[in-house]
Amino acid sequence: MRVSIDAVLDEGKLVEGAICYTGDLFDPERSKYDLKYYVSLAKEMERAGAHILGLKDMAGLLKPAAARVLVKALKEEVGLPVHFHTHDTSGIAAATILAAVEAGVDAVDAAMDALSGNTSQACLGSVVEALRGSPRDPGLDGEAIRRISFYWEAVRTQYAAFESDLKGPASEVYLHEMPGGQFTNLKEQARSLGLETRWHEVAQTYADANRMFGDIVKVTPSSKVVGDMALMMVAQDLTVADVESPARDIAFPDSVVAMLRGDLGQPPGGWPEALQKKALKGETPITVRPGSLIPDADLAAERGAIEEKLGRKVSDAEFASYLMYPKVFTDFALAAETYGPVSTLPTPNYFYGIGTEEEILVDLEPGKTLVIRCLGTADTDEKGKKTVFFELNGQPRRVKVPDRSNAGGSAARAKVEPGNAAHVGAPMPGVVSTLAVAPGQTVKAGDVLLSIEAMKMETALHAERDGVIEAVHVRTGDQIDAKDLLVVFAP
């Protein structure tokens, strides 16, 4: 963090350094994250030049009694203004916030009423009312909060398809410790892998995987790594003992390999050595700040590379996105080339389409509006496409589009034969993202055969032995299911 802190200080700007709360301050079995740990981190932040100290309770694990002790200690020992952020997954975030206020916290995060609760933040209007008339009354206008909340209540209905199925508070968060921002994403990942009915098993395995990694701070991106590991373990019916066993070969998700290699830095106490050695398969781990190993970038060459790939100039904002997330930005930019400026579509139509006889207005830019009216659709053809008939500014048009609701047309793939050492099967559903081998190719144990991507989780499959590839049954971009036959070794 020191690199970022110094850069902000050099620009004469305000630095807020955040420390993450995890575990349970009062749990003697988790003394790794005790009061001394947090105060020590806070003092490091102060010495580094931070102006504000952020206390980030990303999973909503800080309980009221612990908040009183922790905030009081930070105020007394460090003296920086303390900004508290928490989530309401357990349902007691407001109580924790009020306890932090009593202990002298300087700022707290809350969510507009219509967007609060569950994995979001505590309700702003309620916190304001609870403090009204007290020595620490924030003085916010309750009527204004309600009016603003009415607006967001209407906006929220447009995104109904993306709501989580969490109906109320869940004390299970104290078991799995998932950050609020990850909870709904991980549920969607589990659903895509066919594990929706095993969610509570995923939650328990998430906790098990965290302990297996040495009880780490789970926040983006480390929380994703723990989630990837948990989903992989549940999908393949693996226990911690299976993963740790030296006799059993495991295809670790790429994110797990990267974390144990040191790509995210070092946790307090380091990584479990046996697990690290097994995941890295002989690769030497990083023990220094990983960013220090990155060579200086040739920005002109990088810009030229992405502009050549897209066939157009990119703005500074686009270029910054590309530098941080090259694959995500490139995929997004290519999709935008195919579908055009979809951001101009009305939100409900972007997500849910246009109904028959429905007419919408699309404002491309001031003075340029498209009038689109859907007339109807034809039946799905043998190629899985259907014709859509519509009017564009009064002129009849038609276009063929894939019918994503049509599940037919995809041939069933061969499955691996149980006990056949020559067969390499898919450990989980997903898409073949990279293919590194071809028939006739000689490989050695540990060589990458292919990679599978499933809902942001990428897993590389390695050869378990030396041999020659006899057949490859998939191509890059193929959709596969668990236990599909992917690669066959020659006898």
Secondary structure, DSSP 4 states (H G I P E B T S, - for coil): -HHHHHHHHHTT---EEEEE--S-TT-GGGGGG-HHHHHHHHHHHHHHT-SEEEEE-TTS---HHHHHHHHHHHHHHT-S-EEEE--BTTS-HHHHHHHHHHTT-SEE--B-GGG-SBTSPPBHHHHHHHHTTSTT-----HHHHHHHHHHHHHHHHTTGGG-----S--TTHHHH---HHHHHHHHHHHHHTT-GGGHHHHHHHHHHHHHHTTS----TTHHHHHHHHHHHHHHTT--HHHHH-TTS----BHHHHHHHHTTT---TT---HHHHHHHHTTPPPP-S-GGGGSPPP-HHHHHHHHHHHHTS---HHHHHHHHH-HHHHHHHHHHHHHH--GGGS-HHHHHH---TT-EEEEEEETTEEEEEEEEEE----TTSEEEEEEEETTEEEEEEEE-TT--TTPPPPPBPPTT-TTEEE-SSSEEEEEE---TT-EE-TT-EEEEEEETTEEEEEE-SS-EEEEEE---TT-EE-TTBEEEEE--
